[in-house]
Amino acid sequence: MMKIFNYCIIIAILGLVSCKSTDPCAETPSEGNIGSVLNSGSDDYLPVVYGNKIFFTNVSKDKKTDASIEKIYQSKIREDGMFEAPEKDNKFPANAENVFNPGTPAFYFDTLNNRLEMYFAALAGDKKKHRDIFFASKTDGKWSTPEPLKFNVSTPSYEAHPAISHDGKLLVFSSDRPGTIGETDLFVSRRLRSGGWSNPVSLGGAINTRKREISPYITNDGSLLYASTGFKNDSVFNIVRADYFGNGRWGNPRLLAYPINSDADDNGPTMHEGKIILSSNRAGGCGGYDIYSFDMCGSAVITGKIGGTNTDNINTTSVELYQGNGTLLSTLVLYSGEEYWFEVLPNNSYKIKFDNKCSGKEEIIDFDVPCSDTSVIKFVADFDPVNTSDKYYFERYDIPFFVSGYYFPNTLDNLESMRNKFKMKLLGTADSTRYIEYPGKEYDASADSVDSAFRNLLQFVMQKLKLLSGECALGTEQIVIKIKGFADPRPISGNAKYAERDIDDPEMNLTLSRGTVMDNKLLSILRAYYTAKELQTYMLVENDLYDAYRDRIKWEISGEGEDATPNIENLEKRRVSIEIEVKK
C-alpha cells in the first residue's frame, strides 16, 4: 500500500491542505465561522477545548525557505462564551524549540497523581521522516520535557491526532502502521495498570474505511467523532460520529448533517458546551482552513403537568429549575391542571423542585441531559400535589427502638420505668414475663436518638395538622395516622403473657386484657399501640393545635408480626413504620 501522499502544500498533521489563496477574512464570514478573532489569512485548524481555553494549530511560512511552520496557539474563552485574541506561548511544551511542526494537543488531568497530561503529534527527532506522538506532564505548575510516547504507540510509521477519553483509559490516534485497512486508520490503546499503554489495535472495519480516517475526538459520554474520506464519493473529509458501546467499542458511525459537514474538507471536531467546533476549508472563510462552531446537540426540554383540579383546593404549586450545582435558574407558580416547560442545555445536570404549601408535599427530581445530534431530548416529570400520603421512617435511625420482647419504645423515661419494674419483680421473674429482655446499659446510648426521633416525628405530624387551617383548608379534611408494628423472629414461650394494664381504647380501636397469651403477632400490635400513645404524649406539648383538631385525627394501628426483611439484624426488625395521610 502506498504510504506517501502528494498535495499542494504538505501539512503533516493532516496530510492535506487547502489549495486556495489566503484571502483576508470576509466582511460577513460564512455560517458558523468564528471570524478573525481566531482565524487568520493562513490555515487555522484542529481546535481542542480544555478548561477555559481553546487550542489550535496555525500554519505560517518561513520567510527564508518558504517552508510551512506549524505552531500551537491558544485563546481564553470568556464567561460570555466569546474568545480573546489568540497567542502563541513559546514556553508551551508543544512549541518548544526541539519540537517540530506540532499538532494540537489532547489533555487529561490525572487526579491520582495530581498532574496534567498532554499528548500531541510532532515530527520525530530527525524532523523529516515520520510523526510520533509526544507526551508531557505538568506538576506543581511545571511542564516536563516532551518525549515520544513509549509503550508501543510511537513507531517508525506515521502516528498523529491523539485523543484521550474522559476517564483517561483510552488513547485513540490515526496511523498508517501495518494492519491498516485504508491509507490511515484509527487505532486504540488502553492504559495499563503500570501507567503505560497497551499494544494499539485497529478500530476495525466498523470505524475505518479503505480511505483515510484522522482527527479523532472522544466526547464526555464516550462517543467518537472523527474525520473520514470514506463515507462519500467526493474524496473530501467529512465528520462522522460513532456512539460508544463500552469496553473500548463503538457502534456504526454516521455522517453528521449540514452545516457541520459541507462540500469541502471538514475535520478536527471537538466539543464545548453543546457545540461542535471544527476546522474547514469551505468557501467564505478567512484563509485556507478556518475554525467554525455549530450547535451539535438538538434542543432539550423538561416539561410536565401539575395534577389534580382546582376543586381540590390545593391552590398553587411552585416549580423551580436549578442547575446541578444548586443555582436557581427559573421559578413558575402553577395551578392544578397547568403545564410547565423549561428549555435546558444538553450535557448539563438539572434539578426540578416542586413545592405545594397546601398539601405540604415537596419533591426534587434530578436530570442529566445528554446530547443528541438526531432528535430533541424531552423529559416529562408530572407532579401530583393531591397525593398527600407520606411515610415517616424510624428505620433511618440505625438503633434499637424496642427491647427484645417489649412493646414500649426505648425512650429515657420508658427505660427507667422498665428497669424499676424489673427491680420490683414485675417483669422478668415469672415464666409469663421471662420473654422480656432486661434493658441493659447498652440501650442508654440509643435512648437520646429515640427521643430525637419522636421529636422529629412530632414536627412531621404538626406540619400536617397545620394543613387543617388557613387558606388551603376545606374544613372537612381528616388526618389519618397509620402505625404498623413489627417483631423479630425470636420465638416466644407458650407461657408468655401480656403483663401491663388492660387496654380499652376506642380511639385506637384496641381492647386487650392483662394476661393475654403473648406471641409475635400481638407483640407487633402492642408496639404500634404504645408508639401511638407515646406520640400522643409528645403532641400534648403542642396542645393548642392538637386539642383544636383532635377530633379530626384518626389512628390506625396494626401488627405485621415477624419482619421478613432479609439480611438485617434482629434489633432492626424490632420497629414500627408510620404513614400519615390527609384525606378530604
Disulfide bonds with the S-S distance in Angstrom:
Cys8-Cys19 1.96
Cys25-Cys286 1.98
Cys297-Cys371 2.05
Cys358-Cys472 1.82
